[in-house]
């Protein structure tokens, strides 16, 4: 068995290699604008050739910061969060921060376990998805005194600050849109609701729109499923298998473009015409929804803006600023296309 001895390189070592002072190395690594481009390139080349990794542990213990931000997502396979991650990283990278990303699988208890491990690394801030967390998670965060940004929803009182949009209003407005098209028999299929306040709010908005229009809720056609293409395909098969004489929905609000795309693709294979036989509206305005035929009517979510704003709130809180109001609503937009 080989014995690997860790060698601790310092900024002084990097500075000597690059021919600059340690403070210059520090400024380069924190992206300080005062460093000349040629000097910056020389330092970064030294960092690369020496294999230097900054050690922020001492700074974390001295309360000057770990330069780490923990980001907890419910799902890393679902592309709707990709732009949010990019937005966060764009802003934080400019200020010398790195992201630690973990995913909870829409499980608040597992989120608690992940967070307990992440807080041991003393991140400077924590970014969460949604407002559904265990009591222990909230307690840990408050005791840690770490800035916390909750994302992708608005409404409940945040732990610290929040940025997102009203999933309830989005569900309400897209259902109103379908009703205004003359549809009176509406179905709903959302993503998994376990520990997911966003999809619950979308269904509540759907039901509110039906109540406003004095339309019945077709309970057999209201449900949730994993945010996968297969879930949409199964929904199309259910629609196709409706016994003769039994009423079908005229329109379906599918609160995930992934599921909606699966429905449209399988419907085409089964000979179901969209929107002639059934109108379909999705959610998230993903590239997939724009690529299939017919293109999905959907709800556009400002995903990257949520990420950038979340990162900006992190930086403001780290500067000790009071954020008022604590909840920032970036809004949403209904995007009409051929499917409904």
TARA-V912498 format. One record per helix or strand of 2 or more residues. SS is the DSSP state (H for helix, E for strand). FROM is the first residue (numbers start at 1). TO is the last residue. If there is no record, write none. Layout:
# TARA-V912498
ss	from	to
SS	FROM	TO
SS	FROM	TO
This chain:
# TARA-V912498
ss	from	to
H	11	18
H	22	29
H	37	50
H	57	61
E	68	73
H	79	94
E	98	103
H	108	119
E	125	129
H	135	144
E	147	151
E	161	164
H	167	180
E	186	190
H	197	212
H	219	221
E	222	224
H	229	240
E	251	254
H	257	270
E	279	281
H	287	291
E	297	301
H	303	318
E	327	329
E	332	335
